[in-house]
Amino acid sequence: MAKRLLNNKLRLSDFPEEIDNENGIKIYGDTSYENQMAVLSQFLHNGNTDISRDEIVAAILDFLEYKKEQNPNTGIEDSYEYASMVAENPIQYSLFNDFFDVPFPNPQEGKHTLIDLFAGIGGIRLPFNELGYKCVFSSEWDKFAQKTYFANFGEMPFGDITQESTKRFIPQKFDLLLAGFPCQAFSIMGKRQGFADTRGTLFFDVATILERHRPQAILLENVKQLTTHDHNRTFQTILRILDELGYKVKWQVLNALDFGLPQKRERVIIVGFLSQNRIEAFNFDFEKQPYSLTGLLESDEIVDTSLFASEKILQKREKQTEGKKIFYPSIWHENKAGNVSVLDYACALRTGASYNYLLVNGRRRPSSRELLRLQGFPDNYRIVVSHGEIRRQTGNSVAVPMIRKIAQKIDYILNNID
Ligand SMILES: C[S@@+](CC[C@H](N)C(=O)[O-])C[C@H]1O[C@@H](n2cnc3c(N)ncnc32)[C@H](O)[C@@H]1O
């Protein structure tokens, strides 16, 4: 992007981008184009007055430059004067369709507000969107997850939540905090220092935000192993800190299989409220939903040929399943041929390796759409990144129907109990 001066000040994009290639994920810092888009998203959706006018104009200018680079013939002006004019009343310009013309638009006047931390591709947010909750801030530092999130919610998440430069965009008041935070080891110090005990972990950032903003309700999601990690100490510390912060919580390990998805995937869910009455009204009693693969699989004809298993794998499978009863449709684990009669659900979706063992009807790997359906994402959810990225993104995401059931209970409580 061209380097320019804005009001005699350097613009954010004049600084080098912070890119961390750890695990092959590019992480874009607060100086990136994505961050400019995040500023613009927040301004367009929430009219956030905490953002300085300079920052908004800079973000609009970056956006105009980007649009012009993409399509030089549209006559888009990318001058500072034009960007300042647009900033006065952006909605009157037809420049921002990408922010509104999406499958899951942010409700304009939400009855409740939320922030979406470690947002991934928005699996936790999606059911709250359906209930009319307005998202006022989101954070996700992976560029490709940001791209998927933007295409579906019209909002570019801010980047690294550990940075104050990111946290400063969180509005002071909101009702609900959502976070499927990555679990890291805590080094628990001798002295009990409250949430300072978790410094250096991402839970510390969640706790810091809770302390500063004190939303009415929280929904945290994590892998089941969090409950037993480090001889239960990690989980106990989390519960203790939430309690010290004034949150009364209930938690439970839930399985996607019980929420109508043909996928064994267990996750711990923590729900908390500031009010005692509210937590007393909450429970994890859900009626088990039957699961089925019917209607979930795409026909082989429309699936990309690159997803079909090699002749060698097919022969191995044939040998392993000889004389065994085989059910169709099924998703099997390549190395668990002996179990095919009972494996009428998919293996837990995980990022990377385990996907390579999943076989749909013994023939091919699951497609991007099937992976999204396995997590309960509706079919109008847009796919705008490579299949490899969808594998990673769905593996990191959540069983949407499971969150939907929890969201409905939280919503009932926020609306009916003080
Ligand atoms: C377990 S996933 C959550 C997925 C999400 N619940 C969904 O539905 O897709 C955790 C996410 O946190 C993101 N993440 C990790 N560290 C982060 C940080 N410091 N700032 C912002 N995002 C971060 C990762 O890129 C990953 O997408």
The ligand as an ORCA input file, in Angstrom:
! r2SCAN-3c Opt
* xyz 0 1
  C     -10.306    -22.303     19.809
  S     -10.298    -21.048     18.590
  C     -11.891    -20.323     18.811
  C     -12.770    -20.519     17.611
  C     -14.138    -19.865     17.669
  N     -14.870    -20.166     18.873
  C     -14.965    -20.253     16.447
  O     -16.146    -20.482     16.559
  O     -14.406    -20.357     15.352
  C      -9.209    -19.863     19.287
  C      -8.907    -18.697     18.356
  O      -8.164    -17.721     19.064
  C      -7.285    -17.073     18.153
  N      -6.246    -16.422     18.958
  C      -5.249    -17.018     19.654
  N      -4.525    -16.094     20.291
  C      -5.053    -14.883     20.006
  C      -4.732    -13.544     20.372
  N      -3.704    -13.287     21.167
  N      -5.506    -12.545     19.900
  C      -6.568    -12.798     19.087
  N      -6.912    -14.054     18.692
  C      -6.166    -15.083     19.146
  C      -6.807    -18.212     17.255
  O      -6.331    -17.721     16.006
  C      -8.067    -19.065     17.126
  O      -8.792    -18.761     15.968
*
